[in-house]
Amino acid sequence: MSTVYVAAAPLSIKSWAEEDRPREKLLLKGRAALSDAELIGILIGSGTPSLSAVDVAKLILNAVDNDLNALARLTVKELQKHKGIGEAKAISIVAALELGRRRKEAAPAVKTRITCSTDIYEYIRPHLLDLPYEEFWIILLNRANVIMKKIQISSGGVAGTVADPKLIFKHALENLASALILVHNHPSGQLKPSAADISLTKKLQEAGKVLDLPILDHLIFTDSSYYSFADEDLL
């Protein structure tokens, strides 16, 4: 009597070692560690009773000779011809590849580097011009003094606004900033800093030294001009 051997069904992704599962692998080792099939497997999410999501992805890639450009040209209907790919999964693949195409076409964002107080004034001007009340902003910089982000800390009345040091440094630390710039406006047009402005600046400067987050400048903004603490040697 001849012996009949039954091929074992492929193991599902859930049965793989955790570090080999695409999602877990991405979290542990980073996106660059994943193969094309593993990345597409994440998009697919699930396979068939006999094929894992990664197996299905490999079959799709084999059909286009592992050419991602050719894959990007496939329609939803063409992708649905593959076993295990329904309309929703096909749409996910098409959408992801379309995002990749648009990223290639998009011009890289222009990064602003702060070299002087005038740079700060021109950068923040669109946000503070013509305001009838005070606002307090911070500008976060990387080590090259390139702007990472601007954040409005508070908005108040004509006479002043609150600037909470804890909130200011919380934002700076969360965004891994290397330095920061303080900015607030004087709707009255008065350029001279108040006693409160000077006191707050000194308080934040001391806290920044402890946290290795230097305050590079504090700019008082008016519609027609500005006052720079750094230019006036008050930092």
FENFEN-V199019 format. One record per residue. N is the residue number from 1. PSI is psi in radians with two decimals (NA if undefined). OMEGA is omega in whole degrees, 0 to 359 (NA if undefined). Layout:
# FENFEN-V199019
N | PSI | OMEGA
N | PSI | OMEGA
This chain:
# FENFEN-V199019
1 | 2.26 | 180
2 | 2.59 | 180
3 | 2.31 | 180
4 | 2.17 | 179
5 | 2.27 | 179
6 | 2.14 | 181
7 | 2.37 | 179
8 | 2.45 | 178
9 | 2.52 | 179
10 | 2.53 | 179
11 | 2.44 | 176
12 | 2.79 | 181
13 | -0.61 | 181
14 | -0.40 | 181
15 | -0.09 | 179
16 | 2.82 | 172
17 | 2.47 | 187
18 | -0.69 | 183
19 | -0.20 | 179
20 | -0.19 | 178
21 | 2.37 | 186
22 | -0.84 | 182
23 | -0.83 | 181
24 | -0.66 | 180
25 | -0.70 | 178
26 | -0.73 | 181
27 | -0.68 | 184
28 | -0.70 | 189
29 | -0.15 | 181
30 | 2.75 | 186
31 | -0.52 | 182
32 | -0.31 | 182
33 | -0.23 | 184
34 | 2.52 | 175
35 | 2.94 | 176
36 | -0.73 | 181
37 | -0.66 | 180
38 | -0.68 | 178
39 | -0.76 | 178
40 | -0.59 | 177
41 | -0.66 | 177
42 | -0.71 | 179
43 | -0.71 | 181
44 | -0.72 | 176
45 | -0.81 | 180
46 | 2.72 | 181
47 | -2.38 | 178
48 | 3.05 | 178
49 | -0.44 | 183
50 | -0.12 | 182
51 | 2.40 | 174
52 | 2.94 | 178
53 | -0.64 | 180
54 | -0.66 | 177
55 | -0.77 | 178
56 | -0.74 | 179
57 | -0.71 | 180
58 | -0.70 | 179
59 | -0.70 | 179
60 | -0.78 | 180
61 | -0.69 | 178
62 | -0.61 | 182
63 | -0.36 | 178
64 | 0.40 | 179
65 | 0.63 | 178
66 | 0.50 | 180
67 | 1.91 | 182
68 | -0.52 | 177
69 | -0.69 | 177
70 | -0.67 | 178
71 | -0.69 | 182
72 | -0.34 | 180
73 | -0.17 | 181
74 | 2.50 | 177
75 | 2.98 | 177
76 | -0.77 | 181
77 | -0.69 | 180
78 | -0.69 | 179
79 | -0.57 | 181
80 | -0.23 | 178
81 | -0.31 | 180
82 | 2.44 | 180
83 | 2.29 | 178
84 | -0.03 | 181
85 | 1.88 | 174
86 | -3.05 | 183
87 | -0.77 | 183
88 | -0.75 | 180
89 | -0.67 | 178
90 | -0.72 | 179
91 | -0.69 | 179
92 | -0.75 | 180
93 | -0.82 | 180
94 | -0.75 | 181
95 | -0.74 | 181
96 | -0.74 | 180
97 | -0.55 | 177
98 | -0.67 | 176
99 | -0.73 | 177
100 | -0.71 | 179
101 | -0.77 | 181
102 | -0.59 | 179
103 | -0.69 | 179
104 | -0.63 | 183
105 | -0.47 | 185
106 | 2.36 | 177
107 | 2.42 | 178
108 | 2.48 | 181
109 | 2.42 | 178
110 | 2.20 | 181
111 | 2.30 | 182
112 | 2.21 | 177
113 | 2.28 | 180
114 | 2.10 | 179
115 | -0.30 | 181
116 | 3.02 | 182
117 | -0.55 | 179
118 | -0.64 | 177
119 | -0.73 | 180
120 | -0.83 | 182
121 | -0.80 | 181
122 | -0.59 | 181
123 | -0.75 | 186
124 | -0.22 | 185
125 | -0.81 | 182
126 | -0.39 | 184
127 | -0.36 | 184
128 | -0.19 | 183
129 | 2.31 | 175
130 | 0.20 | 179
131 | 2.37 | 179
132 | 0.03 | 181
133 | 2.88 | 182
134 | 2.52 | 171
135 | 2.60 | 178
136 | 2.21 | 182
137 | 2.74 | 168
138 | 2.58 | 175
139 | 2.12 | 182
140 | 2.36 | 183
141 | 2.66 | 172
142 | -3.00 | 184
143 | -0.39 | 179
144 | 0.19 | 182
145 | 0.45 | 174
146 | 2.38 | 183
147 | 2.20 | 175
148 | -0.72 | 184
149 | 2.64 | 171
150 | 2.46 | 184
151 | 2.25 | 174
152 | 2.15 | 182
153 | -0.70 | 181
154 | 2.85 | 177
155 | 2.29 | 186
156 | -2.62 | 184
157 | -2.92 | 182
158 | -0.57 | 186
159 | -0.31 | 181
160 | 3.02 | 177
161 | 2.76 | 185
162 | 2.38 | 176
163 | 1.77 | 184
164 | 2.00 | 180
165 | -0.66 | 181
166 | -0.74 | 179
167 | -0.70 | 180
168 | -0.87 | 183
169 | -0.42 | 174
170 | -0.83 | 178
171 | -0.75 | 182
172 | -0.75 | 181
173 | -0.74 | 181
174 | -0.54 | 181
175 | 0.12 | 178
176 | 0.71 | 179
177 | 2.69 | 177
178 | -0.33 | 179
179 | 2.90 | 178
180 | 2.77 | 179
181 | 2.40 | 178
182 | 2.46 | 178
183 | 2.31 | 167
184 | 2.73 | 184
185 | 2.72 | 173
186 | 1.74 | 181
187 | -0.44 | 181
188 | -0.32 | 184
189 | -0.02 | 179
190 | 2.12 | 182
191 | -0.47 | 185
192 | 2.27 | 179
193 | 2.53 | 177
194 | 2.96 | 176
195 | -0.64 | 179
196 | -0.68 | 178
197 | -0.77 | 182
198 | -0.74 | 180
199 | -0.79 | 180
200 | -0.74 | 181
201 | -0.77 | 179
202 | -0.71 | 179
203 | -0.80 | 179
204 | -0.63 | 178
205 | -0.75 | 179
206 | -0.73 | 178
207 | -0.68 | 179
208 | -0.61 | 178
209 | -0.71 | 180
210 | -0.68 | 184
211 | 0.05 | 184
212 | 0.72 | 176
213 | 1.46 | 185
214 | 2.48 | 171
215 | 1.96 | 184
216 | -0.49 | 179
217 | 2.78 | 170
218 | 2.02 | 185
219 | 2.22 | 170
220 | 2.08 | 187
221 | 2.35 | 165
222 | 2.88 | 184
223 | -0.47 | 186
224 | -0.30 | 183
225 | -2.92 | 180
226 | 2.87 | 175
227 | 2.20 | 182
228 | 2.10 | 176
229 | -0.64 | 181
230 | -0.75 | 180
231 | -0.54 | 182
232 | 0.19 | 179
233 | 0.66 | 177
234 | 0.20 | 176
235 | NA | NA
